[in-house]
Structures are given as C-alpha cells and as structure tokens.
Amino acid sequence: MVFTHFIDVAFLSSTIQTMLFKYVSQEESICFKDINTVYITHERTQFKGANLHEFFIKQ
C-alpha cells in the first residue's frame, strides 16, 4: 500500500493506494529509491529464492 496526503504521522487519515503483485510471498523489506521507485524484497522459501523487485509507482 502507498500512503499519500497525510499530515505528520496520521497515516490512517491518508489516501491509500493498494498495489497488486503477480506473486504470493512474504515481503520482508521496502526501500524508496526516489518518489516514483520502490524496492521490495521477500524471504527465501524452500521452493523459491529471495528476490529483489523494483516497482515504479504511478503518480
């Protein structure tokens, strides 16, 4: 989810945008490269390796 238009730390009063992914996994971390780019990692399982994904957020 992307939270926008909030004041100070009032995230629950913000505009929330849900982002859908093409896979099911346990996301572990998120890092913003800039205002439009985000990196997300997910944990390693016995069937799939840990991966780093880059997503572009449309404004």
N, C-alpha and C positions, 0 to 999 in steps of 0.2 A: 504494500500500500504506500502511496505517496501522500503526505500531508502538506497542504498549502493553505495560505490565507489564515494563519493562526497568529495570535498575539501572545508574545512572551512564550510561556510553556503550556498554554491552553490548547493542546493538541485535539482534544475532544470537540472543540468548537470550530475546528478547521474543515476545509474541503478535503474529502478523502477520495483518492483515485486508486482502484484496485487494478493490479497488473496480473494477468494470467500467463502462466508458463506452459511450455509444451511437455513438461515432465513432472513427475511427482518425486519429491525428495525432502530432506530435512535441511533447510537453509541454515547456515552457520554464521555468516557474517555479511555485512554490506559496507561498501565504501563508495563515496561520491567522488568521482574524478573531477567533475565540474557540474554546473547547474543542469546539464542535459544527459550526463553519462553516469551510470552506476555499475559497480562490480558486485556480484553476489557469488559466494562460494557455498557449496553444500558438502556434507560429510561423506566419507567413504563408507560404502556398504560392502558386503561380501560379493555382490553382483556388479556393482558399478564403482568406478574410481571417483575420487574427489575432483571436482572441476571448478574452474573459474569462468563465470559468464559475464559478458559485457552487454548491458542494455542501454538503449537510447530512449530517454523519456521525452515524449512529445509535449510541448508547451501549449 
